[in-house]
Amino acid sequence: MAPLKTEAMGRVRKPISIQRLLEWAFADECASIDFEDEGTLAPGYGRVGNAYRMAQRGLLGCKIDGGGRSYPDHDADIVASAVAVLPEGCGGRRMAVQIAELARARAVPEAYVGVKPRCVPVGWHQKRFEGQKAATEHVCWLSEVGPRKVKRFESRVCPVTYQPQASMIAGARRDYLQWWSALLELRVNLGICSPLSRWSVSDEMPSRQPWRQAA
């Protein structure tokens, strides 16, 4: 994909994937999500950002003393605004916060890729001389009739479970698919509206079902 040039600013826009764009905005530029302010920062997105605030302060001829921290790039502000107004069908505000946190960590949601459930004991007991042993529980008493007397034996079982549980894996993978869908929504919106001055959102997306590739 060749770099695109913006006519208004005469700047060449570099192609970038939506995942890398989010990491650039939240990790590199330290953009933040603001759910409270209302404004018209970019067409289609109803939030104002730092660039808008700076312009308004310039019109007033005033500035805030103190600080030492620079504002995020204007494009990073637009990306944060787009994330803040994700529709409820893509997870809404909860997903917006998750996307920002994952982007800052340059990570993706846990999807248990390559993980297979293991059968493990429910509990453990620490024996003084024998070390750690699986916990067992009483079931019943059994009797064995011998030539001289009746012997009684205790029957015990070891309760087990599977870790991670199937419901846990399914829930994590549903969350991953919703995160992927939210990134697709952002890629389409930021690509069609083209509000960015230095970046051009490419079609590249993270793997939709990485656990199938691992299998």
KEKOLNU-40974 format. One record per residue (C-alpha): residue number from 1; x, y, z. Coordinates in Angstrom, 2 decimals. Example, Ala and Ser with C-alpha at 12.3 -4.5 7.8 and 13.67 -1.06 7.14 Angstrom:
// KEKOLNU-40974
{1,{12.30,-4.50,7.80}}
{2,{13.67,-1.06,7.14}}
This chain:
// KEKOLNU-40974
{1,{0.00,0.00,0.00}}
{2,{1.62,3.27,-1.16}}
{3,{1.76,6.31,1.16}}
{4,{-1.04,8.82,0.59}}
{5,{-0.65,12.60,0.50}}
{6,{-3.14,14.90,2.22}}
{7,{-4.02,17.88,0.07}}
{8,{-4.80,20.19,2.97}}
{9,{-1.49,19.79,4.75}}
{10,{0.77,18.57,1.94}}
{11,{1.89,15.71,4.19}}
{12,{2.44,12.12,3.10}}
{13,{0.24,9.73,5.07}}
{14,{1.95,6.49,6.00}}
{15,{0.01,3.19,5.95}}
{16,{-0.48,1.61,9.37}}
{17,{-2.57,-1.25,10.75}}
{18,{-5.36,-0.43,13.17}}
{19,{-3.65,-2.40,15.97}}
{20,{-0.37,-0.52,15.51}}
{21,{-2.26,2.78,15.25}}
{22,{-3.93,2.16,18.61}}
{23,{-0.57,1.27,20.18}}
{24,{0.95,4.43,18.76}}
{25,{-1.90,6.60,20.06}}
{26,{-2.15,5.15,23.58}}
{27,{1.37,3.83,24.27}}
{28,{3.60,6.22,22.30}}
{29,{1.52,9.40,22.45}}
{30,{-0.16,8.64,25.83}}
{31,{-3.60,9.62,24.56}}
{32,{-6.48,9.22,27.00}}
{33,{-10.19,8.52,26.65}}
{34,{-12.62,11.18,27.80}}
{35,{-16.24,10.07,28.04}}
{36,{-17.57,13.33,29.46}}
{37,{-16.76,16.15,27.05}}
{38,{-19.02,16.74,24.09}}
{39,{-17.82,18.49,20.94}}
{40,{-17.04,18.18,17.23}}
{41,{-13.43,17.11,17.00}}
{42,{-13.85,15.11,13.79}}
{43,{-16.74,14.28,11.44}}
{44,{-18.68,11.34,12.81}}
{45,{-17.16,11.47,16.32}}
{46,{-18.80,13.45,19.09}}
{47,{-15.91,14.20,21.45}}
{48,{-13.42,17.03,21.75}}
{49,{-9.73,16.43,22.35}}
{50,{-6.58,18.23,23.39}}
{51,{-6.05,19.82,19.96}}
{52,{-9.49,21.41,20.17}}
{53,{-8.85,22.64,23.70}}
{54,{-5.51,24.16,22.68}}
{55,{-7.18,26.00,19.79}}
{56,{-9.85,27.41,22.08}}
{57,{-7.27,28.55,24.63}}
{58,{-5.37,30.21,21.78}}
{59,{-8.49,32.17,20.83}}
{60,{-8.79,33.35,24.42}}
{61,{-5.12,34.33,24.50}}
{62,{-4.41,32.40,27.71}}
{63,{-2.46,29.36,28.79}}
{64,{-2.23,27.14,31.86}}
{65,{0.84,27.49,34.04}}
{66,{2.79,24.48,35.31}}
{67,{2.88,20.96,33.97}}
{68,{5.72,19.82,31.77}}
{69,{3.83,17.09,29.91}}
{70,{3.18,17.68,26.20}}
{71,{-0.17,17.07,24.57}}
{72,{-0.66,13.96,22.43}}
{73,{-0.43,14.26,18.66}}
{74,{-3.59,15.53,16.95}}
{75,{-4.08,12.17,15.20}}
{76,{-3.74,10.34,18.53}}
{77,{-6.48,12.56,19.90}}
{78,{-8.74,11.62,16.99}}
{79,{-8.06,7.91,17.53}}
{80,{-8.89,8.22,21.24}}
{81,{-12.12,10.03,20.36}}
{82,{-13.09,7.28,17.93}}
{83,{-12.46,4.63,20.59}}
{84,{-14.51,6.59,23.15}}
{85,{-17.66,6.47,20.99}}
{86,{-17.64,2.78,20.10}}
{87,{-21.25,1.59,19.73}}
{88,{-22.76,-0.75,22.29}}
{89,{-22.81,-3.50,19.68}}
{90,{-19.00,-3.46,19.81}}
{91,{-18.80,-3.33,23.60}}
{92,{-19.33,0.38,24.22}}
{93,{-17.36,2.07,26.97}}
{94,{-16.22,-1.20,28.55}}
{95,{-14.57,-2.23,25.30}}
{96,{-13.14,1.28,24.81}}
{97,{-11.33,1.05,28.15}}
{98,{-10.12,-2.48,27.36}}
{99,{-8.78,-1.42,23.95}}
{100,{-6.88,1.48,25.48}}
{101,{-5.37,-0.67,28.25}}
{102,{-4.30,-3.40,25.83}}
{103,{-2.84,-0.86,23.41}}
{104,{-0.77,0.73,26.18}}
{105,{0.57,-2.71,27.06}}
{106,{0.98,-3.61,23.35}}
{107,{-0.97,-6.78,24.06}}
{108,{-4.06,-8.65,22.87}}
{109,{-6.82,-10.28,24.95}}
{110,{-6.02,-13.68,26.45}}
{111,{-7.48,-16.33,24.16}}
{112,{-5.76,-19.46,25.57}}
{113,{-3.97,-20.09,22.29}}
{114,{-2.45,-23.59,22.27}}
{115,{-3.75,-24.32,25.78}}
{116,{-5.44,-27.65,26.47}}
{117,{-7.42,-28.30,29.70}}
{118,{-5.53,-30.48,32.18}}
{119,{-7.03,-32.80,34.76}}
{120,{-5.81,-31.65,38.20}}
{121,{-6.86,-32.41,41.82}}
{122,{-9.30,-30.00,43.41}}
{123,{-7.10,-29.64,46.50}}
{124,{-3.71,-30.50,47.92}}
{125,{-2.33,-31.59,51.31}}
{126,{1.18,-30.90,52.52}}
{127,{2.63,-33.98,54.24}}
{128,{5.57,-33.52,56.55}}
{129,{7.69,-36.36,55.17}}
{130,{5.88,-37.22,51.94}}
{131,{5.59,-33.75,50.43}}
{132,{2.53,-32.50,48.59}}
{133,{-0.27,-34.96,47.92}}
{134,{-3.66,-34.67,46.30}}
{135,{-6.56,-34.23,48.73}}
{136,{-9.04,-37.10,48.97}}
{137,{-12.43,-37.51,50.58}}
{138,{-14.31,-40.37,52.22}}
{139,{-16.87,-42.29,50.17}}
{140,{-17.86,-45.35,52.18}}
{141,{-16.60,-48.36,54.13}}
{142,{-16.09,-51.73,52.46}}
{143,{-16.00,-55.09,54.19}}
{144,{-14.01,-58.19,53.33}}
{145,{-14.84,-61.48,54.99}}
{146,{-11.70,-63.40,55.91}}
{147,{-11.19,-66.88,57.37}}
{148,{-11.05,-65.54,60.92}}
{149,{-12.58,-62.06,60.91}}
{150,{-14.17,-59.36,58.82}}
{151,{-11.86,-56.62,57.65}}
{152,{-13.12,-53.13,56.94}}
{153,{-11.55,-50.80,54.38}}
{154,{-12.20,-47.15,53.80}}
{155,{-12.95,-46.14,50.21}}
{156,{-11.65,-42.67,49.28}}
{157,{-11.63,-40.74,46.02}}
{158,{-9.67,-37.80,44.69}}
{159,{-11.98,-35.06,43.34}}
{160,{-10.56,-33.56,40.13}}
{161,{-11.30,-30.65,37.86}}
{162,{-10.08,-29.39,34.51}}
{163,{-7.95,-26.24,34.31}}
{164,{-8.55,-23.98,32.58}}
{165,{-12.23,-24.82,32.50}}
{166,{-14.04,-24.98,29.18}}
{167,{-16.35,-22.13,30.21}}
{168,{-13.32,-19.97,31.01}}
{169,{-11.75,-20.63,27.61}}
{170,{-15.04,-20.00,25.79}}
{171,{-15.59,-16.72,27.66}}
{172,{-12.06,-15.51,26.91}}
{173,{-12.42,-16.32,23.23}}
{174,{-15.77,-14.53,23.04}}
{175,{-14.09,-11.47,24.53}}
{176,{-11.26,-11.76,22.00}}
{177,{-13.76,-11.91,19.10}}
{178,{-15.57,-8.83,20.41}}
{179,{-12.22,-7.00,20.69}}
{180,{-11.45,-8.04,17.10}}
{181,{-14.86,-6.79,15.94}}
{182,{-14.28,-3.46,17.70}}
{183,{-10.94,-3.09,15.90}}
{184,{-12.68,-3.83,12.60}}
{185,{-15.24,-1.10,13.37}}
{186,{-12.45,1.37,14.11}}
{187,{-10.51,0.37,11.01}}
{188,{-13.54,0.95,8.78}}
{189,{-14.53,4.26,10.39}}
{190,{-11.04,5.75,10.48}}
{191,{-10.34,4.46,6.98}}
{192,{-13.54,5.72,5.34}}
{193,{-13.71,9.10,7.09}}
{194,{-9.93,9.63,6.64}}
{195,{-9.72,12.15,9.50}}
{196,{-6.02,11.43,10.15}}
{197,{-3.33,13.74,8.77}}
{198,{-0.25,11.52,9.04}}
{199,{-1.59,7.96,8.96}}
{200,{-3.57,5.90,6.45}}
{201,{-5.30,2.89,8.04}}
{202,{-4.49,-0.29,6.10}}
{203,{-6.61,-3.44,5.79}}
{204,{-4.26,-5.44,8.02}}
{205,{-5.95,-6.99,11.05}}
{206,{-4.80,-9.29,13.84}}
{207,{-5.73,-12.94,13.48}}
{208,{-9.45,-13.46,14.01}}
{209,{-9.15,-16.94,15.56}}
{210,{-5.51,-17.53,16.54}}
{211,{-6.42,-20.67,18.49}}
{212,{-7.43,-22.43,15.26}}
{213,{-4.07,-21.70,13.69}}
{214,{-2.33,-23.10,16.77}}
{215,{-4.48,-26.23,16.59}}
